[in-house]
Amino acid sequence: MWTVLLKQGPWDAVMLDVDNGPVACCLASNRRLYDKPGLLQIQSTLKPNGILAVWSAQGDPRFEKLLHRSGFDARSHPERAGGSEGKGIRHTIFVARRVI
């Protein structure tokens, strides 16, 4: 289903909050969202300088490197659930800009 939605682009942004992120997939079928062919497919549906944001239960330097190898300028942002109080479980948001 996600491939059908992506084909309706080009998009300014795509945000993924699927499973537990690229490292801890609950469903094996979701891995294709986080591999190079999947990232290239997402990238192809973004406008120049479009943004891909990926929520993850944990950080993953390898995924950030893969984003770079897939044509994104990417950074990971550790955040705490619950906002600015500094409490709560730490999550990671990968923010990747399509490099033209």
C-alpha positions as CSV (number, residue, x, y, z in Angstrom):
1,M,0.0,0.0,0.0
2,W,2.8,2.5,0.8
3,T,4.2,2.1,-2.7
4,V,0.9,3.2,-4.2
5,L,0.8,6.3,-2.0
6,L,4.4,7.2,-2.8
7,K,3.6,7.1,-6.6
8,Q,1.2,9.9,-6.1
9,G,4.1,12.3,-5.4
10,P,6.2,14.3,-5.7
11,W,6.0,15.1,-2.0
12,D,7.6,17.8,0.1
13,A,8.0,15.3,3.0
14,V,7.4,11.7,3.8
15,M,7.2,10.7,7.5
16,L,7.5,7.0,8.6
17,D,6.4,5.8,12.0
18,V,6.4,2.1,11.2
19,D,7.2,-0.8,13.5
20,N,10.0,0.1,15.9
21,G,12.3,1.6,13.3
22,P,15.0,0.3,11.1
23,V,16.7,-1.9,13.7
24,A,13.8,-3.5,15.5
25,C,11.2,-4.5,12.9
26,C,8.3,-6.5,14.2
27,L,7.3,-7.6,10.8
28,A,9.9,-8.8,8.3
29,S,8.0,-7.3,5.4
30,N,8.6,-3.8,6.8
31,R,12.4,-4.2,6.4
32,R,12.0,-3.1,2.8
33,L,11.2,0.4,4.0
34,Y,14.7,0.7,5.5
35,D,16.9,-1.0,2.9
36,K,18.6,0.8,0.1
37,P,16.1,0.0,-2.6
38,G,13.2,1.1,-0.4
39,L,15.0,4.4,0.5
40,L,15.8,5.0,-3.2
41,Q,12.1,4.5,-4.0
42,I,11.1,7.0,-1.3
43,Q,13.7,9.4,-2.4
44,S,12.4,9.3,-6.0
45,T,9.0,10.5,-4.8
46,L,10.4,13.5,-3.0
47,K,10.7,17.0,-4.5
48,P,14.2,18.4,-4.6
49,N,15.3,19.1,-1.0
50,G,12.3,17.1,0.2
51,I,12.4,15.6,3.7
52,L,12.2,12.0,4.9
53,A,11.6,11.7,8.6
54,V,11.8,8.3,10.3
55,W,10.8,7.5,13.9
56,S,12.8,4.8,15.6
57,A,12.8,3.3,19.0
58,Q,16.5,3.6,19.1
59,G,19.4,5.2,17.3
60,D,21.3,3.4,14.5
61,P,24.5,4.8,13.0
62,R,24.4,2.2,10.2
63,F,21.0,3.4,9.1
64,E,22.2,7.0,9.1
65,K,25.1,6.0,6.9
66,L,22.7,4.1,4.6
67,L,20.6,7.2,4.3
68,H,23.8,9.1,3.2
69,R,24.7,6.4,0.7
70,S,21.1,6.6,-0.7
71,G,21.4,10.2,-1.6
72,F,20.2,12.0,1.5
73,D,21.8,14.5,3.8
74,A,20.8,12.9,7.1
75,R,21.1,13.4,10.8
76,S,19.7,11.6,13.8
77,H,17.9,13.4,16.6
78,P,17.6,11.6,20.0
79,E,14.4,12.8,21.7
80,R,12.6,11.8,24.9
81,A,9.0,10.8,24.9
82,G,7.0,13.2,27.0
83,G,8.5,16.4,25.7
84,S,10.9,18.8,27.2
85,E,10.8,17.7,30.8
86,G,13.8,15.4,30.1
87,K,11.9,12.4,31.3
88,G,10.6,9.4,29.3
89,I,12.0,6.8,27.0
90,R,14.6,8.0,24.5
91,H,13.7,7.7,20.8
92,T,15.4,8.7,17.6
93,I,14.1,10.7,14.7
94,F,16.1,10.4,11.5
95,V,15.7,13.5,9.4
96,A,17.0,13.2,5.8
97,R,16.9,15.8,3.1
98,R,17.0,14.7,-0.5
99,V,20.2,15.9,-2.1
100,I,19.5,17.2,-5.6
